[in-house]
Amino acid sequence: MARVVVRSTVTGGELEDVLRPRTDLVRERDVGDHCFEAVEGPVHDYRRAVEVTPLDDGRAAVTQTVDFTLAVPYFWWLFLPPFKRALA
């Protein structure tokens, strides 16, 4: 299983986007507590967890952790680096 961790600082509007299920490379569904699972996409196992820490200036520190297994049979290792970049 591969992991991508992305840390960022966002404004209120950007936070709403982060806390919404993705519909791009992987279509997600909300499973509660800022966690998302894949409904469709080139993955067997997929989970995105979002941690939000409010900051004093009104922004928020966000850490997104995505654990996934690509659903590509033999040459998955060729697709792993670009897939990680796309998720980040």
N, C-alpha and C positions, 0 to 999 in steps of 0.2 A: 504494500500500500504506500502511495506517495503522499506527501504533505506539502502544502503551500501556506505560508504565514505572511500576511500583509498587515502592516501597522500604518495608520495614518491619523491625521487630525482633520476633522470635518466640521462644517457648520450645520445648523439645524436642517436646512433643506437637503444637504448632502447626506445627512444621517438617515433621513427618510428613504432615500434611494438605496442605501446600504442595507436597511432593514426590510427591504422588499424582496420577494423571491426573484431570482434571475430568470431571464427568458432568452438568453443568448446562446452561448456554447452548450450550456446545460439548462434544461428547464427544471426549476425547483418548485417544491411545495413547502410551505411553512409547517413545521412540526412542533412549534412552541418554544418558548424561552430563547428566542433569537437563534434557533437552529433550523436548518433547511436540508432536505433530502432531494435527490434527483428523481424526477418523474420520467424524463427523456434525456438522452444524450449518450455519448460514446463511453459510458462508464458502467461498471458492475456495482461497485460500492461507491457512495458519495455522501459526504456530510460536510456542511459549512456551518461553523459556529461563529457567532459574532459577539464579542465582548465590548461593551461600551462603558467608558469612564468619563463622566462629565468634568469639564474643566472650568476654572473660575471665570474665564472670559466669555462664556456662553457656547464655546465650541465643545467638541467631544473627542477623546482619544479612542480610536477604534482598532481592535485587533480581530482580523478575520482568519480563521484556521480552516483550511479545506483539506480533508482526507479523502482520497479517491483511488480507485483501481481502474485503469483503462480497460475497455472492452475490445481491445485489438489483439487478435490471437498470437501471432508469432513475433512480429517486429515491433512490439509495443514500445520498446526502449527507444526506437527512432522517433516516435510520436510524443514521448513524455516531455522533453524540453519545450517544444512549442506549445503544448497543452498547458504546462505550468505557467508559461508567460501569458497565455490568453486568460487564464484564471486570475492572475495577479492584476 
